[in-house]
Amino acid sequence: MAHSLSKRTPAGEKRINKMEDTQQKDLRKEIRHLEKRLADANALIDTLQTVLRRAKNVIEPGTADYDYVFTQSARWCIEAKI
C-alpha cells in the first residue's frame, strides 16, 4: 500500500500544528533574547558616550592625556547616533 503525502490525517495535522507552535515559540524566545541584547548594547553605548563626554570636559585640550584619550575613534564614538 502506497503512502500518499497529500492525505493528511487529523493526528498528522495535530503533530504539524504542535511542531509549528513549538517553532514559533522558539522564534519568539530568540527574538526576545536578541531584543534584550540590543537594549543592553544601546545602554552600554550611551554610558560610554556619557563617560567620554565627561572626560572631554575634564581633560584639558592640547595635553598628552587629551590626545591619548581622544583619538579619532573616540571622537567618532562620541558623535555616533545609534
N, C-alpha and C positions, 0 to 999 in steps of 0.2 A: 504494500500500500504506500503510495507516494504521499509525502507531506507537502502541503501547499502553504507557502508563505503568505498568500493572500487571505487565508482563513484565519480569523482572529477569534479566539475563544474568550469568554468573559474572564476566565482565570488569567489568560495571557495578557489581556488588556489591563487587568489589575496589577500584574507584575510590571508592565511597561509604565503605567502611571506611577507606581511606587518608585521605580528607578528614576523617572523624570523628577519626581518630588525630591528625592534624595540629591540628585544633581543640582537642582535649583537651590536647595538648602545649602549645599556645599558652596555654590557660587555666591550666594548671599553672604555666607560666612567669610569667604575670601574678599569680597567687596568691602565688608565692614573692616576687615583687617587692614586692607590697603588704605581705606579712608582714614583709619586711626594713624597709620604710619605717615600719611601725607600731612595730617594735622600736627603730628609730633615734629615732622621736618619743618613745617612752616613756623611752629613755635620756636624751634631751635634757630632758624634763620633770623627771626625777629629779635630774639635775645642777643644773638651775636652782632647784629647790626646796631642794637642799642649800646652794647659794650664798646664797639668800635667808635660810635659817635661820641660816647662819653670820653674815651681815650683821646679822641681828636680835640676835644675841648680842654683836656687837662695837659697833654704833652705840648710843649712849646714848638711851633713850626720852625723848621730850619735846623733843629738839633739832630744829633745822630740817632737818638731814640725815636724821634718823629719819623725820620727817613727809614729806620729799621721796621717800625710798625706799619707805616702807611705805604706799603708797596703798591704797585698798580693793581694787583689782585684785591688788596684790602679796600682800595678806593672803589673798585668795581662792586665789591660786596656791599659796601655801604649804600650805594645807589641802586642796587638791583631791586626790581619790583617783581615779586613773585605772588 
